[in-house]
Structure formats: structure tokens, C-alpha cells
Amino acid sequence: MKRKECNHKTGYYTCKRLRLLEYLRKEGFLPYMTLPDVDNPKYNVWRFKNTPELEEAIDKYFKEMK
């Protein structure tokens, strides 16, 4: 069986978009951490464990947005 590998080098994915967060939650992915945004502390970002399945869901989300 072929093992899927992540495209991103880090072990986590940082989500800055509320709509993407809602989509990922609906798909069954839950963030493990909520942090203030470094660029704008008035907003939060959400950190997910990076997996090939998460990357597929993110790719699908952005394809649907087009």
C-alpha cells in the first residue's frame, strides 16, 4: 500500500480563515490550539496537525471557492 506524504514541511497547519475553520470542522478536523494572530492580535488563528487527509480537505476547499 502506498503511503501518502504531506506537501508541507511543518507538522502543523495554521488556519487564519474563519470559513476554512468551519469547513474543516464540518469535515471532522479539529484544531488542537487557538492562538492570537501574530500579524493582528485582535484575531485568532487555529493550528491543526498536518496530515495528508487535512491537506486534501484544504485543497478541496480552495477548489470549491473558485
N, CA, C, O and CB atoms as a CASP TS submission, in Angstrom:
PFRMAT TS
TARGET T0000
AUTHOR 0000-0000-0000
METHOD Language model
MODEL 1
PARENT N/A
ATOM      1  N   MET     1       0.839  -1.188   0.000  1.00  0.00           N
ATOM      2  CA  MET     1       0.000   0.000   0.000  1.00  0.00           C
ATOM      3  C   MET     1       0.880   1.246   0.000  1.00  0.00           C
ATOM      4  O   MET     1       1.821   1.348   0.786  1.00  0.00           O
ATOM      5  CB  MET     1      -0.952   0.001   1.218  1.00  0.00           C
ATOM      6  N   LYS     2       0.571   2.183  -0.878  1.00  0.00           N
ATOM      7  CA  LYS     2       1.356   3.405  -1.000  1.00  0.00           C
ATOM      8  C   LYS     2       1.003   4.357   0.131  1.00  0.00           C
ATOM      9  O   LYS     2      -0.172   4.604   0.401  1.00  0.00           O
ATOM     10  CB  LYS     2       1.120   4.076  -2.368  1.00  0.00           C
ATOM     11  N   ARG     3       2.020   4.889   0.789  1.00  0.00           N
ATOM     12  CA  ARG     3       1.815   5.811   1.904  1.00  0.00           C
ATOM     13  C   ARG     3       1.764   7.245   1.381  1.00  0.00           C
ATOM     14  O   ARG     3       2.624   7.666   0.608  1.00  0.00           O
ATOM     15  CB  ARG     3       2.938   5.656   2.963  1.00  0.00           C
ATOM     16  N   LYS     4       0.747   7.985   1.811  1.00  0.00           N
ATOM     17  CA  LYS     4       0.637   9.388   1.411  1.00  0.00           C
ATOM     18  C   LYS     4       1.585  10.223   2.257  1.00  0.00           C
ATOM     19  O   LYS     4       1.801   9.943   3.436  1.00  0.00           O
ATOM     20  CB  LYS     4      -0.826   9.900   1.555  1.00  0.00           C
ATOM     21  N   GLU     5       2.142  11.247   1.639  1.00  0.00           N
ATOM     22  CA  GLU     5       3.029  12.143   2.358  1.00  0.00           C
ATOM     23  C   GLU     5       2.487  13.568   2.284  1.00  0.00           C
ATOM     24  O   GLU     5       1.791  13.937   1.339  1.00  0.00           O
ATOM     25  CB  GLU     5       4.461  12.070   1.787  1.00  0.00           C
ATOM     26  N   CYS     6       2.819  14.350   3.294  1.00  0.00           N
ATOM     27  CA  CYS     6       2.382  15.743   3.353  1.00  0.00           C
ATOM     28  C   CYS     6       3.229  16.601   2.418  1.00  0.00           C
ATOM     29  O   CYS     6       4.425  16.362   2.246  1.00  0.00           O
ATOM     30  CB  CYS     6       2.464  16.280   4.798  1.00  0.00           C
ATOM     31  N   ASN     7       2.592  17.598   1.822  1.00  0.00           N
ATOM     32  CA  ASN     7       3.311  18.524   0.957  1.00  0.00           C
ATOM     33  C   ASN     7       4.061  19.574   1.771  1.00  0.00           C
ATOM     34  O   ASN     7       5.144  20.009   1.380  1.00  0.00           O
ATOM     35  CB  ASN     7       2.344  19.202  -0.010  1.00  0.00           C
ATOM     36  N   HIS     8       3.497  19.973   2.878  1.00  0.00           N
ATOM     37  CA  HIS     8       4.110  20.997   3.718  1.00  0.00           C
ATOM     38  C   HIS     8       5.165  20.380   4.620  1.00  0.00           C
ATOM     39  O   HIS     8       5.034  19.228   5.035  1.00  0.00           O
ATOM     40  CB  HIS     8       3.049  21.719   4.556  1.00  0.00           C
ATOM     41  N   LYS     9       6.186  21.123   4.917  1.00  0.00           N
ATOM     42  CA  LYS     9       7.312  20.603   5.693  1.00  0.00           C
ATOM     43  C   LYS     9       7.020  20.573   7.197  1.00  0.00           C
ATOM     44  O   LYS     9       7.568  19.727   7.904  1.00  0.00           O
ATOM     45  CB  LYS     9       8.550  21.443   5.427  1.00  0.00           C
ATOM     46  N   THR    10       6.184  21.461   7.695  1.00  0.00           N
ATOM     47  CA  THR    10       5.936  21.518   9.133  1.00  0.00           C
ATOM     48  C   THR    10       4.921  20.461   9.559  1.00  0.00           C
ATOM     49  O   THR    10       4.179  19.930   8.732  1.00  0.00           O
ATOM     50  CB  THR    10       5.444  22.912   9.535  1.00  0.00           C
ATOM     51  N   GLY    11       4.898  20.168  10.841  1.00  0.00           N
ATOM     52  CA  GLY    11       3.980  19.176  11.377  1.00  0.00           C
ATOM     53  C   GLY    11       2.614  19.737  11.699  1.00  0.00           C
ATOM     54  O   GLY    11       1.750  19.029  12.215  1.00  0.00           O
ATOM     55  N   TYR    12       2.415  21.025  11.391  1.00  0.00           N
ATOM     56  CA  TYR    12       1.127  21.650  11.674  1.00  0.00           C
ATOM     57  C   TYR    12       0.713  22.575  10.539  1.00  0.00           C
ATOM     58  O   TYR    12       1.533  22.998   9.724  1.00  0.00           O
ATOM     59  CB  TYR    12       1.186  22.427  12.992  1.00  0.00           C
ATOM     60  N   TYR    13      -0.581  22.876  10.506  1.00  0.00           N
ATOM     61  CA  TYR    13      -1.133  23.830   9.543  1.00  0.00           C
ATOM     62  C   TYR    13      -1.825  24.917  10.332  1.00  0.00           C
ATOM     63  O   TYR    13      -2.635  24.621  11.210  1.00  0.00           O
ATOM     64  CB  TYR    13      -2.121  23.142   8.534  1.00  0.00           C
ATOM     65  N   THR    14      -1.524  26.168  10.039  1.00  0.00           N
ATOM     66  CA  THR    14      -2.152  27.295  10.719  1.00  0.00           C
ATOM     67  C   THR    14      -3.241  27.866   9.826  1.00  0.00           C
ATOM     68  O   THR    14      -2.977  28.304   8.706  1.00  0.00           O
ATOM     69  CB  THR    14      -1.106  28.384  11.081  1.00  0.00           C
ATOM     70  N   CYS    15      -4.454  27.858  10.327  1.00  0.00           N
ATOM     71  CA  CYS    15      -5.615  28.365   9.607  1.00  0.00           C
ATOM     72  C   CYS    15      -5.927  29.771  10.097  1.00  0.00           C
ATOM     73  O   CYS    15      -6.087  29.996  11.297  1.00  0.00           O
ATOM     74  CB  CYS    15      -6.841  27.430   9.792  1.00  0.00           C
ATOM     75  N   LYS    16      -6.013  30.718   9.164  1.00  0.00           N
ATOM     76  CA  LYS    16      -6.324  32.098   9.511  1.00  0.00           C
ATOM     77  C   LYS    16      -7.727  32.506   9.074  1.00  0.00           C
ATOM     78  O   LYS    16      -8.167  33.613   9.386  1.00  0.00           O
ATOM     79  CB  LYS    16      -5.308  33.023   8.891  1.00  0.00           C
ATOM     80  N   ARG    17      -8.435  31.639   8.361  1.00  0.00           N
ATOM     81  CA  ARG    17      -9.746  31.981   7.806  1.00  0.00           C
ATOM     82  C   ARG    17     -10.861  31.281   8.571  1.00  0.00           C
ATOM     83  O   ARG    17     -10.848  30.060   8.729  1.00  0.00           O
ATOM     84  CB  ARG    17      -9.814  31.609   6.321  1.00  0.00           C
ATOM     85  N   LEU    18     -11.815  32.057   9.039  1.00  0.00           N
ATOM     86  CA  LEU    18     -12.928  31.506   9.809  1.00  0.00           C
ATOM     87  C   LEU    18     -13.761  30.540   8.973  1.00  0.00           C
ATOM     88  O   LEU    18     -14.190  29.501   9.476  1.00  0.00           O
ATOM     89  CB  LEU    18     -13.811  32.631  10.337  1.00  0.00           C
ATOM     90  N   ARG    19     -13.992  30.867   7.712  1.00  0.00           N
ATOM     91  CA  ARG    19     -14.778  29.965   6.852  1.00  0.00           C
ATOM     92  C   ARG    19     -14.058  28.644   6.603  1.00  0.00           C
ATOM     93  O   ARG    19     -14.694  27.591   6.554  1.00  0.00           O
ATOM     94  CB  ARG    19     -15.083  30.643   5.514  1.00  0.00           C
ATOM     95  N   LEU    20     -12.754  28.691   6.449  1.00  0.00           N
ATOM     96  CA  LEU    20     -11.979  27.456   6.295  1.00  0.00           C
ATOM     97  C   LEU    20     -12.044  26.648   7.584  1.00  0.00           C
ATOM     98  O   LEU    20     -12.178  25.425   7.539  1.00  0.00           O
ATOM     99  CB  LEU    20     -10.504  27.767   5.922  1.00  0.00           C
ATOM    100  N   LEU    21     -11.952  27.307   8.723  1.00  0.00           N
ATOM    101  CA  LEU    21     -12.082  26.622  10.004  1.00  0.00           C
ATOM    102  C   LEU    21     -13.423  25.907  10.095  1.00  0.00           C
ATOM    103  O   LEU    21     -13.479  24.741  10.485  1.00  0.00           O
ATOM    104  CB  LEU    21     -11.928  27.614  11.165  1.00  0.00           C
ATOM    105  N   GLU    22     -14.495  26.590   9.739  1.00  0.00           N
ATOM    106  CA  GLU    22     -15.827  25.981   9.781  1.00  0.00           C
ATOM    107  C   GLU    22     -15.909  24.780   8.845  1.00  0.00           C
ATOM    108  O   GLU    22     -16.487  23.751   9.194  1.00  0.00           O
ATOM    109  CB  GLU    22     -16.901  27.013   9.409  1.00  0.00           C
ATOM    110  N   TYR    23     -15.331  24.915   7.660  1.00  0.00           N
ATOM    111  CA  TYR    23     -15.324  23.811   6.688  1.00  0.00           C
ATOM    112  C   TYR    23     -14.557  22.611   7.249  1.00  0.00           C
ATOM    113  O   TYR    23     -15.033  21.478   7.178  1.00  0.00           O
ATOM    114  CB  TYR    23     -14.694  24.269   5.345  1.00  0.00           C
ATOM    115  N   LEU    24     -13.379  22.862   7.802  1.00  0.00           N
ATOM    116  CA  LEU    24     -12.570  21.769   8.328  1.00  0.00           C
ATOM    117  C   LEU    24     -13.261  21.075   9.493  1.00  0.00           C
ATOM    118  O   LEU    24     -13.198  19.852   9.615  1.00  0.00           O
ATOM    119  CB  LEU    24     -11.208  22.284   8.765  1.00  0.00           C
ATOM    120  N   ARG    25     -13.910  21.839  10.339  1.00  0.00           N
ATOM    121  CA  ARG    25     -14.665  21.237  11.447  1.00  0.00           C
ATOM    122  C   ARG    25     -15.790  20.360  10.922  1.00  0.00           C
ATOM    123  O   ARG    25     -16.039  19.271  11.438  1.00  0.00           O
ATOM    124  CB  ARG    25     -15.236  22.326  12.369  1.00  0.00           C
ATOM    125  N   LYS    26     -16.464  20.849   9.889  1.00  0.00           N
ATOM    126  CA  LYS    26     -17.552  20.068   9.294  1.00  0.00           C
ATOM    127  C   LYS    26     -17.031  18.763   8.693  1.00  0.00           C
ATOM    128  O   LYS    26     -17.740  17.758   8.665  1.00  0.00           O
ATOM    129  CB  LYS    26     -18.271  20.891   8.216  1.00  0.00           C
ATOM    130  N   GLU    27     -15.779  18.788   8.211  1.00  0.00           N
ATOM    131  CA  GLU    27     -15.153  17.604   7.628  1.00  0.00           C
ATOM    132  C   GLU    27     -14.557  16.678   8.695  1.00  0.00           C
ATOM    133  O   GLU    27     -14.030  15.613   8.374  1.00  0.00           O
ATOM    134  CB  GLU    27     -14.069  18.024   6.646  1.00  0.00           C
ATOM    135  N   GLY    28     -14.643  17.089   9.961  1.00  0.00           N
ATOM    136  CA  GLY    28     -14.182  16.224  11.044  1.00  0.00           C
ATOM    137  C   GLY    28     -12.801  16.535  11.595  1.00  0.00           C
ATOM    138  O   GLY    28     -12.277  15.775  12.409  1.00  0.00           O
ATOM    139  N   PHE    29     -12.209  17.629  11.169  1.00  0.00           N
ATOM    140  CA  PHE    29     -10.891  18.026  11.672  1.00  0.00           C
ATOM    141  C   PHE    29     -11.073  19.066  12.768  1.00  0.00           C
ATOM    142  O   PHE    29     -11.818  20.032  12.599  1.00  0.00           O
ATOM    143  CB  PHE    29      -9.992  18.584  10.523  1.00  0.00           C
ATOM    144  N   LEU    30     -10.396  18.868  13.879  1.00  0.00           N
ATOM    145  CA  LEU    30     -10.490  19.805  14.993  1.00  0.00           C
ATOM    146  C   LEU    30      -9.120  20.400  15.287  1.00  0.00           C
ATOM    147  O   LEU    30      -8.123  19.678  15.312  1.00  0.00           O
ATOM    148  CB  LEU    30     -11.058  19.110  16.247  1.00  0.00           C
ATOM    149  N   PRO    31      -9.063  21.707  15.509  1.00  0.00           N
ATOM    150  CA  PRO    31      -7.779  22.325  15.831  1.00  0.00           C
ATOM    151  C   PRO    31      -7.337  21.896  17.229  1.00  0.00           C
ATOM    152  O   PRO    31      -8.161  21.647  18.109  1.00  0.00           O
ATOM    153  CB  PRO    31      -7.873  23.870  15.739  1.00  0.00           C
ATOM    154  N   TYR    32      -6.040  21.817  17.411  1.00  0.00           N
ATOM    155  CA  TYR    32      -5.540  21.468  18.739  1.00  0.00           C
ATOM    156  C   TYR    32      -5.094  22.693  19.525  1.00  0.00           C
ATOM    157  O   TYR    32      -4.766  22.600  20.708  1.00  0.00           O
ATOM    158  CB  TYR    32      -4.389  20.491  18.620  1.00  0.00           C
ATOM    159  N   MET    33      -5.086  23.855  18.850  1.00  0.00           N
ATOM    160  CA  MET    33      -4.648  25.058  19.535  1.00  0.00           C
ATOM    161  C   MET    33      -5.267  26.294  18.871  1.00  0.00           C
ATOM    162  O   MET    33      -5.389  26.362  17.648  1.00  0.00           O
ATOM    163  CB  MET    33      -3.106  25.151  19.533  1.00  0.00           C
ATOM    164  N   THR    34      -5.649  27.256  19.691  1.00  0.00           N
ATOM    165  CA  THR    34      -6.114  28.562  19.221  1.00  0.00           C
ATOM    166  C   THR    34      -5.140  29.599  19.763  1.00  0.00           C
ATOM    167  O   THR    34      -4.850  29.639  20.959  1.00  0.00           O
ATOM    168  CB  THR    34      -7.603  28.864  19.683  1.00  0.00           C
ATOM    169  N   LEU    35      -4.641  30.438  18.857  1.00  0.00           N
ATOM    170  CA  LEU    35      -3.637  31.434  19.218  1.00  0.00           C
ATOM    171  C   LEU    35      -4.034  32.797  18.682  1.00  0.00           C
ATOM    172  O   LEU    35      -4.793  32.875  17.716  1.00  0.00           O
ATOM    173  CB  LEU    35      -2.255  31.033  18.685  1.00  0.00           C
ATOM    174  N   PRO    36      -3.537  33.886  19.287  1.00  0.00           N
ATOM    175  CA  PRO    36      -3.738  35.206  18.676  1.00  0.00           C
ATOM    176  C   PRO    36      -2.894  35.306  17.403  1.00  0.00           C
ATOM    177  O   PRO    36      -1.775  34.796  17.348  1.00  0.00           O
ATOM    178  CB  PRO    36      -3.364  36.350  19.678  1.00  0.00           C
ATOM    179  N   ASP    37      -3.434  35.957  16.399  1.00  0.00           N
ATOM    180  CA  ASP    37      -2.717  36.151  15.139  1.00  0.00           C
ATOM    181  C   ASP    37      -1.522  37.069  15.383  1.00  0.00           C
ATOM    182  O   ASP    37      -1.662  38.137  15.980  1.00  0.00           O
ATOM    183  CB  ASP    37      -3.658  36.744  14.042  1.00  0.00           C
ATOM    184  N   VAL    38      -0.365  36.654  14.926  1.00  0.00           N
ATOM    185  CA  VAL    38       0.859  37.437  15.111  1.00  0.00           C
ATOM    186  C   VAL    38       0.754  38.768  14.385  1.00  0.00           C
ATOM    187  O   VAL    38       1.221  39.790  14.887  1.00  0.00           O
ATOM    188  CB  VAL    38       2.087  36.654  14.612  1.00  0.00           C
ATOM    189  N   ASP    39       0.137  38.761  13.191  1.00  0.00           N
ATOM    190  CA  ASP    39       0.025  39.979  12.392  1.00  0.00           C
ATOM    191  C   ASP    39      -1.040  40.925  12.926  1.00  0.00           C
ATOM    192  O   ASP    39      -0.907  42.141  12.784  1.00  0.00           O
ATOM    193  CB  ASP    39      -0.281  39.629  10.955  1.00  0.00           C
ATOM    194  N   ASN    40      -2.096  40.392  13.538  1.00  0.00           N
ATOM    195  CA  ASN    40      -3.176  41.220  14.071  1.00  0.00           C
ATOM    196  C   ASN    40      -3.742  40.536  15.317  1.00  0.00           C
ATOM    197  O   ASN    40      -4.601  39.661  15.204  1.00  0.00           O
ATOM    198  CB  ASN    40      -4.296  41.451  12.996  1.00  0.00           C
ATOM    199  N   PRO    41      -3.273  40.924  16.498  1.00  0.00           N
ATOM    200  CA  PRO    41      -3.673  40.260  17.735  1.00  0.00           C
ATOM    201  C   PRO    41      -5.175  40.346  18.070  1.00  0.00           C
ATOM    202  O   PRO    41      -5.637  39.683  18.998  1.00  0.00           O
ATOM    203  CB  PRO    41      -2.897  40.841  18.859  1.00  0.00           C
ATOM    204  N   LYS    42      -5.926  41.147  17.329  1.00  0.00           N
ATOM    205  CA  LYS    42      -7.374  41.205  17.548  1.00  0.00           C
ATOM    206  C   LYS    42      -8.063  39.936  17.032  1.00  0.00           C
ATOM    207  O   LYS    42      -9.208  39.661  17.390  1.00  0.00           O
ATOM    208  CB  LYS    42      -7.968  42.447  16.858  1.00  0.00           C
ATOM    209  N   TYR    43      -7.369  39.172  16.197  1.00  0.00           N
ATOM    210  CA  TYR    43      -7.917  37.972  15.591  1.00  0.00           C
ATOM    211  C   TYR    43      -7.193  36.730  16.099  1.00  0.00           C
ATOM    212  O   TYR    43      -6.069  36.807  16.595  1.00  0.00           O
ATOM    213  CB  TYR    43      -7.826  38.056  14.069  1.00  0.00           C
ATOM    214  N   ASN    44      -7.857  35.587  15.966  1.00  0.00           N
ATOM    215  CA  ASN    44      -7.268  34.307  16.330  1.00  0.00           C
ATOM    216  C   ASN    44      -6.890  33.519  15.087  1.00  0.00           C
ATOM    217  O   ASN    44      -7.422  33.747  14.000  1.00  0.00           O
ATOM    218  CB  ASN    44      -8.233  33.498  17.198  1.00  0.00           C
ATOM    219  N   VAL    45      -5.965  32.591  15.267  1.00  0.00           N
ATOM    220  CA  VAL    45      -5.633  31.590  14.258  1.00  0.00           C
ATOM    221  C   VAL    45      -5.776  30.229  14.933  1.00  0.00           C
ATOM    222  O   VAL    45      -5.737  30.126  16.159  1.00  0.00           O
ATOM    223  CB  VAL    45      -4.173  31.804  13.666  1.00  0.00           C
ATOM    224  N   TRP    46      -5.942  29.184  14.118  1.00  0.00           N
ATOM    225  CA  TRP    46      -6.155  27.842  14.649  1.00  0.00           C
ATOM    226  C   TRP    46      -5.116  26.914  14.062  1.00  0.00           C
ATOM    227  O   TRP    46      -4.846  26.952  12.861  1.00  0.00           O
ATOM    228  CB  TRP    46      -7.585  27.332  14.340  1.00  0.00           C
ATOM    229  N   ARG    47      -4.537  26.088  14.898  1.00  0.00           N
ATOM    230  CA  ARG    47      -3.479  25.187  14.472  1.00  0.00           C
ATOM    231  C   ARG    47      -4.012  23.751  14.440  1.00  0.00           C
ATOM    232  O   ARG    47      -4.622  23.264  15.392  1.00  0.00           O
ATOM    233  CB  ARG    47      -2.251  25.299  15.413  1.00  0.00           C
ATOM    234  N   PHE    48      -3.753  23.096  13.302  1.00  0.00           N
ATOM    235  CA  PHE    48      -4.153  21.710  13.080  1.00  0.00           C
ATOM    236  C   PHE    48      -2.917  20.852  12.903  1.00  0.00           C
ATOM    237  O   PHE    48      -1.895  21.328  12.408  1.00  0.00           O
ATOM    238  CB  PHE    48      -5.080  21.589  11.851  1.00  0.00           C
ATOM    239  N   LYS    49      -2.999  19.600  13.299  1.00  0.00           N
ATOM    240  CA  LYS    49      -1.932  18.648  12.999  1.00  0.00           C
ATOM    241  C   LYS    49      -1.962  18.404  11.490  1.00  0.00           C
ATOM    242  O   LYS    49      -3.008  18.079  10.929  1.00  0.00           O
ATOM    243  CB  LYS    49      -2.106  17.295  13.813  1.00  0.00           C
ATOM    244  N   ASN    50      -0.819  18.561  10.843  1.00  0.00           N
ATOM    245  CA  ASN    50      -0.758  18.409   9.384  1.00  0.00           C
ATOM    246  C   ASN    50      -0.748  16.934   9.010  1.00  0.00           C
ATOM    247  O   ASN    50       0.110  16.171   9.452  1.00  0.00           O
ATOM    248  CB  ASN    50       0.493  19.115   8.810  1.00  0.00           C
ATOM    249  N   THR    51      -1.711  16.551   8.192  1.00  0.00           N
ATOM    250  CA  THR    51      -1.804  15.184   7.682  1.00  0.00           C
ATOM    251  C   THR    51      -2.136  15.248   6.195  1.00  0.00           C
ATOM    252  O   THR    51      -2.621  16.275   5.720  1.00  0.00           O
ATOM    253  CB  THR    51      -2.880  14.355   8.463  1.00  0.00           C
ATOM    254  N   PRO    52      -1.887  14.187   5.463  1.00  0.00           N
ATOM    255  CA  PRO    52      -2.278  14.176   4.049  1.00  0.00           C
ATOM    256  C   PRO    52      -3.785  14.374   3.871  1.00  0.00           C
ATOM    257  O   PRO    52      -4.214  15.010   2.908  1.00  0.00           O
ATOM    258  CB  PRO    52      -1.849  12.862   3.397  1.00  0.00           C
ATOM    259  N   GLU    53      -4.589  13.837   4.789  1.00  0.00           N
ATOM    260  CA  GLU    53      -6.040  13.992   4.704  1.00  0.00           C
ATOM    261  C   GLU    53      -6.453  15.452   4.910  1.00  0.00           C
ATOM    262  O   GLU    53      -7.358  15.948   4.239  1.00  0.00           O
ATOM    263  CB  GLU    53      -6.731  13.096   5.742  1.00  0.00           C
ATOM    264  N   LEU    54      -5.785  16.132   5.841  1.00  0.00           N
ATOM    265  CA  LEU    54      -6.068  17.560   6.063  1.00  0.00           C
ATOM    266  C   LEU    54      -5.703  18.353   4.817  1.00  0.00           C
ATOM    267  O   LEU    54      -6.464  19.226   4.398  1.00  0.00           O
ATOM    268  CB  LEU    54      -5.287  18.100   7.297  1.00  0.00           C
ATOM    269  N   GLU    55      -4.563  18.068   4.224  1.00  0.00           N
ATOM    270  CA  GLU    55      -4.146  18.785   3.015  1.00  0.00           C
ATOM    271  C   GLU    55      -5.131  18.559   1.876  1.00  0.00           C
ATOM    272  O   GLU    55      -5.413  19.479   1.109  1.00  0.00           O
ATOM    273  CB  GLU    55      -2.742  18.343   2.587  1.00  0.00           C
ATOM    274  N   GLU    56      -5.657  17.343   1.758  1.00  0.00           N
ATOM    275  CA  GLU    56      -6.660  17.072   0.721  1.00  0.00           C
ATOM    276  C   GLU    56      -7.919  17.891   0.961  1.00  0.00           C
ATOM    277  O   GLU    56      -8.500  18.429   0.019  1.00  0.00           O
ATOM    278  CB  GLU    56      -7.006  15.574   0.679  1.00  0.00           C
ATOM    279  N   ALA    57      -8.343  17.987   2.212  1.00  0.00           N
ATOM    280  CA  ALA    57      -9.542  18.767   2.544  1.00  0.00           C
ATOM    281  C   ALA    57      -9.323  20.251   2.250  1.00  0.00           C
ATOM    282  O   ALA    57     -10.227  20.923   1.755  1.00  0.00           O
ATOM    283  CB  ALA    57      -9.922  18.571   4.028  1.00  0.00           C
ATOM    284  N   ILE    58      -8.145  20.758   2.548  1.00  0.00           N
ATOM    285  CA  ILE    58      -7.837  22.167   2.282  1.00  0.00           C
ATOM    286  C   ILE    58      -7.819  22.421   0.776  1.00  0.00           C
ATOM    287  O   ILE    58      -8.368  23.418   0.306  1.00  0.00           O
ATOM    288  CB  ILE    58      -6.473  22.561   2.915  1.00  0.00           C
ATOM    289  N   ASP    59      -7.189  21.523   0.021  1.00  0.00           N
ATOM    290  CA  ASP    59      -7.172  21.658  -1.442  1.00  0.00           C
ATOM    291  C   ASP    59      -8.589  21.648  -1.999  1.00  0.00           C
ATOM    292  O   ASP    59      -8.921  22.445  -2.877  1.00  0.00           O
ATOM    293  CB  ASP    59      -6.343  20.527  -2.083  1.00  0.00           C
ATOM    294  N   LYS    60      -9.419  20.752  -1.494  1.00  0.00           N
ATOM    295  CA  LYS    60     -10.814  20.660  -1.940  1.00  0.00           C
ATOM    296  C   LYS    60     -11.561  21.954  -1.632  1.00  0.00           C
ATOM    297  O   LYS    60     -12.337  22.431  -2.460  1.00  0.00           O
ATOM    298  CB  LYS    60     -11.522  19.464  -1.269  1.00  0.00           C
ATOM    299  N   TYR    61     -11.335  22.527  -0.451  1.00  0.00           N
ATOM    300  CA  TYR    61     -11.990  23.778  -0.067  1.00  0.00           C
ATOM    301  C   TYR    61     -11.636  24.896  -1.054  1.00  0.00           C
ATOM    302  O   TYR    61     -12.523  25.608  -1.526  1.00  0.00           O
ATOM    303  CB  TYR    61     -11.583  24.181   1.369  1.00  0.00           C
ATOM    304  N   PHE    62     -10.361  25.050  -1.363  1.00  0.00           N
ATOM    305  CA  PHE    62      -9.956  26.132  -2.253  1.00  0.00           C
ATOM    306  C   PHE    62     -10.394  25.893  -3.692  1.00  0.00           C
ATOM    307  O   PHE    62     -10.644  26.857  -4.415  1.00  0.00           O
ATOM    308  CB  PHE    62      -8.457  26.309  -2.200  1.00  0.00           C
ATOM    309  N   LYS    63     -10.496  24.644  -4.130  1.00  0.00           N
ATOM    310  CA  LYS    63     -11.028  24.357  -5.459  1.00  0.00           C
ATOM    311  C   LYS    63     -12.494  24.720  -5.546  1.00  0.00           C
ATOM    312  O   LYS    63     -12.951  25.233  -6.567  1.00  0.00           O
ATOM    313  CB  LYS    63     -10.833  22.890  -5.809  1.00  0.00           C
ATOM    314  N   GLU    64     -13.244  24.456  -4.470  1.00  0.00           N
ATOM    315  CA  GLU    64     -14.663  24.801  -4.440  1.00  0.00           C
ATOM    316  C   GLU    64     -14.885  26.311  -4.406  1.00  0.00           C
ATOM    317  O   GLU    64     -15.923  26.796  -4.859  1.00  0.00           O
ATOM    318  CB  GLU    64     -15.329  24.157  -3.236  1.00  0.00           C
ATOM    319  N   MET    65     -13.930  27.046  -3.879  1.00  0.00           N
ATOM    320  CA  MET    65     -14.045  28.509  -3.785  1.00  0.00           C
ATOM    321  C   MET    65     -13.920  29.181  -5.150  1.00  0.00           C
ATOM    322  O   MET    65     -14.412  30.293  -5.340  1.00  0.00           O
ATOM    323  CB  MET    65     -12.978  29.061  -2.843  1.00  0.00           C
ATOM    324  N   LYS    66     -13.265  28.514  -6.099  1.00  0.00           N
ATOM    325  CA  LYS    66     -13.058  29.117  -7.429  1.00  0.00           C
ATOM    326  C   LYS    66     -14.293  29.117  -8.242  1.00  0.00           C
ATOM    327  O   LYS    66     -14.283  29.588  -9.380  1.00  0.00           O
ATOM    328  CB  LYS    66     -11.987  28.405  -8.179  1.00  0.00           C
TER
END
